[in-house]
Amino acid sequence: MGKKLYVGNLPFSVTDQALQKIFSEIGTVESVRIITDRDTGRAKGFAFVEMAKDEDGAAAISTLNGKEYDGRVLTVAEARPQASPGGGGSRGRQGGSRRGGDGSFGGRKRW
């Protein structure tokens, strides 16, 4: 079981190979994924690195968090679980309009 890490404040020019090299000096790297803008394809400045062992992940956090890389101070932390795709929803409202047909706000005063 490995540990997935969030790596933030990366320079936009960083490559998968560069991150692989940095983290592999600490332990075995399972995967590197730089997050890019879907429209432009440009890096967004953060990535996820998965380490093979939990101990390697903890070592990477303690070693690299706060360290400077290419003029930027890195943020390295344990990645939070991805939110499950829930399809949006109505956020508690049961649909419909707040306004009545007469232009009022459901019988309530506007002010």
C-alpha positions as a printed Julia matrix, in Angstrom:
111×3 Matrix{Float64}:
   0.0    0.0     0.0
   1.5    3.32   -1.07
   0.96   6.91   -0.1
  -0.41   9.51   -2.5
   1.08  12.97   -2.07
  -0.04  16.42   -3.14
   2.8   18.58   -4.44
   1.94  22.25   -4.79
   3.53  25.54   -5.8
   5.38  23.9    -8.66
   6.86  25.95  -11.48
   4.73  25.66  -14.61
   7.74  24.3   -16.49
   8.14  21.19  -14.3
   8.04  17.79  -16.03
   7.0   14.32  -14.92
  10.61  13.2   -15.27
  11.89  15.98  -13.02
   9.41  15.12  -10.26
  10.15  11.42  -10.68
  13.84  12.14  -10.15
  13.32  14.33   -7.06
  11.02  11.87   -5.3
  12.93   8.73   -6.34
  15.91  10.01   -4.32
  13.72   9.41   -1.25
  11.99   6.15   -2.22
  10.25   4.17   -4.94
   7.83   6.26   -6.99
   4.75   4.48   -8.32
   3.35   7.34  -10.41
   3.6   11.06  -11.12
   0.69  13.11  -12.47
   1.06  16.81  -13.18
  -2.35  18.48  -13.34
  -2.91  20.52  -16.49
  -5.56  22.93  -17.69
  -7.89  21.02  -19.99
  -8.28  23.96  -22.4
  -4.67  25.12  -22.71
  -2.77  21.98  -21.71
  -0.55  24.16  -19.49
   0.47  22.89  -16.05
  -1.58  24.34  -13.17
   1.29  24.31  -10.69
   0.48  21.17   -8.73
   0.82  17.42   -9.08
   0.2   14.12   -7.38
   3.01  11.68   -6.66
   2.34   8.17   -5.44
   5.06   6.54   -3.39
   5.34   2.75   -3.13
   5.51   2.68    0.69
   3.84   4.77    3.37
   7.26   5.31    4.98
   8.62   6.75    1.73
   5.66   9.12    1.54
   6.22  10.31    5.09
   9.92  10.79    4.37
   9.13  12.77    1.2
   6.79  15.07    3.13
   9.32  15.75    5.88
  12.2   16.17    3.41
  10.61  18.19    0.61
   7.83  20.27    2.2
   9.08  23.85    2.41
  12.12  23.19    0.21
  12.89  25.46   -2.71
  12.71  24.08   -6.24
  13.38  26.26   -9.27
  12.76  29.43   -7.27
   9.53  28.24   -5.63
   8.89  26.86   -2.14
   7.2   23.46   -2.48
   4.17  22.3    -0.55
   4.22  18.55   -0.06
   1.45  16.88    1.94
  -0.62  13.73    2.02
  -3.27  13.95   -0.68
  -6.86  14.14    0.51
  -9.27  11.56   -0.89
 -10.92  12.6    -4.12
 -14.54  13.62   -3.74
 -16.9   11.04   -5.14
 -18.63  12.11   -8.33
 -22.1   12.99   -7.13
 -23.76  14.64  -10.09
 -24.29  18.08   -8.59
 -27.79  18.0    -7.19
 -30.01  20.8    -6.02
 -28.14  21.54   -2.76
 -31.18  20.96   -0.62
 -33.71  22.88   -2.66
 -36.51  20.97   -4.25
 -36.35  22.78   -7.57
 -38.73  25.35   -8.91
 -38.49  29.08   -8.84
 -38.43  31.29   -5.79
 -40.72  33.74   -7.49
 -44.42  33.26   -7.67
 -46.25  33.88  -10.91
 -47.08  37.41   -9.82
 -43.43  38.51   -9.58
 -43.33  38.28   -5.81
 -40.85  36.23   -3.86
 -43.15  33.45   -2.67
 -45.39  35.77   -0.69
 -42.43  37.22    1.23
 -41.52  40.84    1.23
 -38.49  41.7    -0.82
 -37.01  44.05    1.74
